[in-house]
Every structure is written in structure tokens, then in C-alpha cells.
Amino acid sequence: MAHVDLSKYRPYIVIGFVVLFTLLVLWMRGFIPAADMVTPEGVNLLGNDPWYNLRQVEQVIANFPGYAWFDAMTLYPTGDVIYWGPLFIQIISALCILAGATTRPEILVVASWVPPLMGAAMVPVTYLLARKLTDWKTGLIAAGLIAVISGNYAYRSIFAFVDHHIAETLFSTIFVLAYVVALLAARDRPLSPKSLETLKIPVITAALAGIGYLLGYFNMPTMILFALIVAAFTLVQFLLDFFQDQSSDYLVLVNVVTFGVVILGTVAFGFPHPGFDLSRYTIGHVIACAALIAGTLALYGLSVFLKERPKYYFPAALAALAALAVAVLFVALPEVYNLLISSLIAFFGEQPVTTTVLEARAWSYGAAWSTFHWGLVLAAGGAAALIWWSREKANPAHIFVLIWTGIILASTAAHLRYEYYLAANIALLAAICAGAVINVTWKDAARLLRPASSGDSSEPGERQEKAKKGKKGARARDTGKPKVPPRDRPDPLRVGAFAAVVVVTLLFGGICFGTTLEMAKTVKYGGIDSQWMEALEWMGANTPDPGVDYYAIHDEETFTYPEDSYGVMSWWDYGHWITFVSKRIPNNNPFQHGVTGPNGSAVYLTSTSEEKANRILDNIGTRYVITTHEIATGKFHAPATWADQKVQTTPFQPNFLLPVSAGSTNYQAVPFYTQQYYLTMVSRLHNFDGSMTDPGPEVLYAEYREPGTVNNSLPVVTRMEQMNATAAAAAVEAYNKNAQAGSAATLLNIFHEFRADSILHPVERVPALQHYRLVHETPQNVFVNAGENGPDLKIIKIFEYVPGAHIKGDGIIEVPVTTNTGRTFTYRQESANGEFIVPYATSGWSGEVKPTGPYRIAGTGQTFDVTEEDIQQGRTIN
């Protein structure tokens, strides 16, 4: 049978597989989710930030190619500065214009395709990088793995996740590819300023690396991380070259040209932000790149100066110079020193509040294995292979990839969000491991599979050459097995290694494929749910226009808000939805701006004083407050942590140690609600509609030992009893009067995870809110199985903050209210200092939530009619 020389067709086979893997990305991350997500209304984008990116796209399309570095439609009453670059937004905007997408649904669809398209572009880029580092077989493995790899990378490159994360990964990998090509081009040529021909290719490739860096920089200033990677690599490579007696002039050429191009491009781009902050577009980036070039030149000069001296002189001199540089910065340039230190701490450190932001959390071992599993094993093998290949003469491209991976790994360990960067490293190193093992072992595996060929596992071309030189004529007849020379027998260890690496690579790729495919089928549930969409669309149609042009580009220095403008208070998760869907201005947003500080949303939502909460809204011009069941329960820990990082949820949802069972000496931590929780603004608004609420018929009376009294870090319950609320309050007062040191009693309620409706039953009376009226609620009940007579708590509620009308009197005033969903409740308020301040109008109000009768002071027969004008003017009725 004639053998086909496949080597002739290798380029076509390689291109075919790369195209196949590229189409696989588009199918999995594009066409599958798009089939379920595209509707006549457009696309329900995923998450939070993509909605803001679409807000930017609409703005850029209206002013193309203009880009707003300041946005008045978020973070009322100051507006917010945009700290990322325009490239991703302008790419989408240009595609929308080219596609003729003018309506919001059309723009949503076009924009949603950009992430999977960029994910598809990662396939050839990864192939070329792996091919440059090793060979075509490794390149194909890397291309296949990056096509199916799961986790944050897959999610952020899927249809409808319209955010710049996949662009960060793509552009940074393009930079790495170009920089590696430049390193190898410069290293493999004798460089001489007298011969321009020798410099042409290295200079061109280094300039392309600079352009690759600028693509990443124009997308996000986080690209500065890759300047740090280059700086670390440059230092390590200089040391390796010095100890191996290699010239480092190629490093000088590549870094000077690459970052010279970066400096020129950065200056041409301009500096929209003041100061030296490297997380924004400031002149600090030029200084950092200039410092990198200067550092490279200094290292080169030092290496030449110490060339004939003992090897240890160089690292010793570097350590001394580093210490001197730090000292000079600390004394002479404290601003620069503080900037560098604070940037490193902020980047690699973690604060308690970061645990409330999913993508800012530290990367756990469990999360790492869940995402990359066997890829981690293969990647470790790939790193080992690169180190092994550089043991005698360091390959700068291999060293660069190792340092790139190390820094990205450290970044991911500090902040989960960088996992989408790390995916490229894992796919690349896993492919290098698999390719290295296959290259060493494939001949033995081929011998095992083809014993009849006497172990000849040559390439087709080699076999044809051997056939020409062999003897002509028929092969001698032999009915027995062919004799295989010992040197052609397969090595069992190599065959085992071949099988193991193939199985593990297929296992890694197969698990990733299954995970990514399942995500593609279910990702449609990750957008704005129906309740939020209903609430936000209602807000956009039924609240006053704030008077700010949604599409205009405003100048931060000259812009002022109209007199009738206002803000909307909620938790930061929902800020972009409010901007995009309602076209209203949130007081805080998912950039975590407007969250902290005395006027932040965290302090407002957890405040137990209406007076203090009202001052916050007055200070920041809020008119509406949106609450959700999530903020009041599952997400409550977030505002509590942002409000006070030391105590966090302890005052509201403390843990007590209780015996695991009756008579047991083993204890477990159990969470409870205190009265402080029920007094928070989010609880009073969402759980109680701002109305006065009395405790339930029974509460938990608890006696406990305080932390630290019996070698315990949490309070230990010594007695707990379910009691009548009045009796329990009296018992607490009596016990605490004569309590021993370290002991106390308190009132508690069961945490909602154990009894969901406990959030509706305070342990003591909760006073009414005087300046908040419910204006809209969504139809769905939190307690879906509550039955006709069960509790009815809606998922989302919108309140209006109003001056309120004053009514003189004593006692408790009541008014029956019917909401837009048909739910009824009685707003009740106890007088303070001989008067009531009431928020609902009984006449002249056209809203959906309406009182169905006059105000009545309980037990007196006195009734009052309150007009909408009385409420808005803060009038006294009587």
C-alpha cells in the first residue's frame, strides 16, 4: 500500500485545525447562547458591567468616535470619571455603525457578538505563540485547549457578556506574542549599529510589540501589569545572561524600541486623568515606561562594566542599587514611592470589603481546581519543561513566559478576576507539556501500534528513502512474527508517558468542553430577571426625567446638574441597570463608587436612625430608594461590611455558640437576628413598608457568656427559651440588672436561613419611617409557597423620599394602603413630641400605591385628609 507524505500537506492541515477550533469557539460561545437570548427586545445582557458598556456604546454611536471620560448619568450628584479606555467600546460602536444597527435591540445584538469573536481570535494568536515557543504540534494543542477552556475566561468571552475582559486577554496575549517574536528575532541575529540590515527585523518586531502593548493600554490601563512583567523578566534575563556569558544587547534593543513606541503612543493618546495613578490614564504611565527603559540601559551598562569581574559582583551590585533607589525615592520623591507601594498593596492585597465583590476575592485552591483541574498538572509540567530546556542556555522567550505566568498567577491568587488572564497561560503551558512528552515518546508509541513494520516509525518521506536503498524483490516468506531489533523495541516507560499525557490532556480538554457547553446552554439566566426589569421599566416611565441628556458627552469641569435633577439610592450592584434601563441616575454604581464614606449607600442601608439616613439623602440629592429582598437578606453582609469593616455584620446578625445537641459538650456557631437588624433602613423599608411594626407573639430569650470569658471567640449561650415578647423583654431587663461580669441576656430571632419569614418579625417594636412612601412593587412574592393567608413580601420595592405632612396629636395614627399589586397593609406611626409626620397623600395623588381612606388616630375617632401638596410642601394640617 502506498504511503502518503503528509508533511507536504502539513500547512493545510494546521490551518484546517486552527479554523476548526475557531469555529468551535463561535459555535459554543456565540451561536448556542444566541439562539435562546436574542428576542425582539434585543438581548438580556449578563451581569452588571455589560449594561454600562452598552450605555457607553449608545453614547459613542451618537458622538462617534467621541468618548466620554466623565459621565453625569451615574454617581449623582457628582458624576463619575471613566477610568478605562475607549478601544473596546469604539470597536463595538464601529461595528454597529457598519452593520446599520441604530435601535437599542439591534445594538444589543451586535455588541453581544463581539466577546465570542474576540474569543475566537484567541485561537490563532495562541497557536502562533505556542508555535513560536516550540513547534506546530504544541501550537495545535494550545489552540484546541484555548478554544474549550472553561471558567471566568469562557464566561467573559461568551455571547452577551459585553465587557472589556476578553479584550484584555486578547490584546495582552498579542503583546506577549509580538514581544516573544522580537526577543527571538533580536537574539538570533548579530546586532550592530553599523549594519542596518541586521537591525531591521528586530526593530520592526519590537515596534509591533509596542503596538500590541498600546492596544491593551487603549483598552485598560491595567496593561501596566505587562510593563511590570517585562521589568521582572529583564532583571532575571540579565542575571542569566551574565552568568552564562551571553550578551544582553538584544534586551536593550527590544525594550528601548518597544517601550519607546509605547511612550510615543501614550503621549499622542493624552492624559485624561490628573496625577500619577497607574490605574488610570495619567502621565505616570510615561514615567513608568521611561523608567523601564532607563533600568534596562542601567543593567546593560552594569553588566558590561562588571563583565570581567567575579560573577557574584553583578547580583551584589544590583541589590545595592535597588536599596539605594528605594532610599532615594523614599527621601527625595515620596509621592512616587508612595504611589508604587500603594499600587502594589492595592493590587496584590485584600481588604475585608473585597470579600463582598466576587471578582475581587482571593483565588482559593478549590476554585483553582474547579476551573482548571488537570490543566494545572499539565501547566506545571509545561513550566518544568521550559526550565529544563533553559538549564544550559536560557531561552529568553521561555524565561519570559515563565515570569509572565508567575505574575499572572500571583495576580489571580490575589483577585479572582485575573483568572481570565491566566487561562491563556494554562492553555499554553499545558500544551507545552503535552507537546514535549509527545515529541519524546511518540516513536515508541508508534512502534507499539505498528509491530509488523519492524519498528520502523520513520516519517513517510524517510520510509520512501529507505525503500529506494533497500533490496529489490519479494520479502522472504516467514509465517512467524517479524523479528524486531532490540533498539527498535518500544520503551514501556515512554509508551506509558505518551498514554498518560494524551489521556490527561484529553481529560482536561473534555471536562472544559463539557463545562463550557453547559454554561453556553444555561447562560441565558444570567441577565436582569423579570422582576428587576419590570421595576426599572416602571421607573423609567413613571418618575420625573432628571433633565440630563443621556447621549451627550459632558465636560467634568463645566457640567452642572439641572435644578430638578435627583439621584436614586440602592445597593451598588444595581447602579448600571438603573442608568441603562431606567435612564435615571444612581447614587452609587458597580465600580463601588458612592458606597463608602458618611454619605455612602452602605451607611444609609445599615443606618438604624431615620434622621441620620435622611441627612445622607439630603446631602446627595436622592429622591427614590429601591430595595430588594436580596439586600435585606443574602446580600446584607455586603453593606454591613462596607459600612464598618471591623464589626461587619456582628451587631445585626451575630453568631452564638450553641451545643450541637442537648447535653453535648460540642458547640456550633449559629447566626441570629438582633433588634439592630430590624431597625436598619433596608429592613424597615423592605420588610415593613416603612410602617411601625410590633414584635411577633414569641421571641428567643437568650442568656450567654461574652467572648473571651471561657476561652471562646464567640458568645456562648447558657440558656435559650422561646417566650412571649413582652415577658422576654422584661426578663432581659431583670437579668442584666444583676448579671455577673461577662454574662448578659438579649432578645434574638431565628436567622432567615432557618426560618425565612423571621425577617418580618422583630424582637421589639420598630418605629415607622416618616418620610418614605411606597410607590411601586413587583408582583412576585418572596414566599412563593406561602398560600393565600401566608406572608406576602414582594421582591423589589421602590420608595419615594418626601418631606411629609405634619399632623398634631398623640397616640398611633393609621391609614389603609393598597399597592399596585393589590396587596394591602396599614401604615401605622406612633406620635413623637405631640405630632405625626406622614408620607402618604389621601387626595390629589395619582400614583399606583394609594391610601383607601383618611388618616385616623386610633381610639379617638379623629380623621385627617392629606393632599399631595401637603406632603410635598411639608405643611402642618391642623
Sequence and secondary structure as in RCSB ss.txt:
>XXXX:A:sequence
MAHVDLSKYRPYIVIGFVVLFTLLVLWMRGFIPAADMVTPEGVNLLGNDPWYNLRQVEQVIANFPGYAWFDAMTL
YPTGDVIYWGPLFIQIISALCILAGATTRPEILVVASWVPPLMGAAMVPVTYLLARKLTDWKTGLIAAGLIAVIS
GNYAYRSIFAFVDHHIAETLFSTIFVLAYVVALLAARDRPLSPKSLETLKIPVITAALAGIGYLLGYFNMPTMIL
FALIVAAFTLVQFLLDFFQDQSSDYLVLVNVVTFGVVILGTVAFGFPHPGFDLSRYTIGHVIACAALIAGTLALY
GLSVFLKERPKYYFPAALAALAALAVAVLFVALPEVYNLLISSLIAFFGEQPVTTTVLEARAWSYGAAWSTFHWG
LVLAAGGAAALIWWSREKANPAHIFVLIWTGIILASTAAHLRYEYYLAANIALLAAICAGAVINVTWKDAARLLR
PASSGDSSEPGERQEKAKKGKKGARARDTGKPKVPPRDRPDPLRVGAFAAVVVVTLLFGGICFGTTLEMAKTVKY
GGIDSQWMEALEWMGANTPDPGVDYYAIHDEETFTYPEDSYGVMSWWDYGHWITFVSKRIPNNNPFQHGVTGPNG
SAVYLTSTSEEKANRILDNIGTRYVITTHEIATGKFHAPATWADQKVQTTPFQPNFLLPVSAGSTNYQAVPFYTQ
QYYLTMVSRLHNFDGSMTDPGPEVLYAEYREPGTVNNSLPVVTRMEQMNATAAAAAVEAYNKNAQAGSAATLLNI
FHEFRADSILHPVERVPALQHYRLVHETPQNVFVNAGENGPDLKIIKIFEYVPGAHIKGDGIIEVPVTTNTGRTF
TYRQESANGEFIVPYATSGWSGEVKPTGPYRIAGTGQTFDVTEEDIQQGRTIN
>XXXX:A:secstr
     GGGGHHHHHHHHHHHHHHHHHIIIIIHHHHHHEETTEE   SSHHHHHHHHHHHHHHTTT   SEETTSS
TTT EE  S SHHHHHHHHHHHHHT  SHHHHHHHHHHHHHHHHHHHHHHHHHHHHHHS HHHHHHHHHHHHH  
THHHHTTSTT  STHHHHHHHHHHHHHHHHHHHHHHHTS   TT HHHHHHHHHHHHHHHHHHHHHHHH GGGHH
HHHHHHHHHHHHHHHHHHTT   HHHHHHHHHHHHHHHHHHHHH   S SS TTSSSTHHHHHHHHHHHHHHHHH
HHHHHTTTS TTHHHHHHHHHHHHHHHHHHHH HHHHHHHHHHHHHHH   GGGGGSGGGS   HHHHHHHHTHH
HHHHHHHHHHHHHHTSSS  HHHHHHHHHHHHHHHHHHH GGGHHHHHHHHHHHHHHHHHHHHHHHHHHHHHHH 
GGGTT    HHHHHHHHHHS  S      S     GGGS  HHHHHHHHHHHHHHHHHHHHHHHHHHHHHHHGGG
GS  HHHHHHHHHHHHHS   S  SS    TTT    TT  EEE  GGGHHHIIIII   BSSBTTTBTSSSTTS
HHHHHH S HHHHHHHHHHHTEEEEEEEHHHHTTTTHHHHHHH TTTTTTTTS EEEEESSTT S EEEEEEE H
HHHHSHHHHHHTTTT  B   SEEEEEEEE TTSSS SS EEEEEEEEEHHHHHHHHHHHHHS  TTEEEEEEEE
 TTT GGGGG  SS B   SSEEEEEE S BS TT  TTS   BSEEEEEE   EEEE  SEEEEEEE TTS EE
EEEEE BTTEEEE   SBS  SSSEESS EEETTT  EE  BHHHHHHT B  
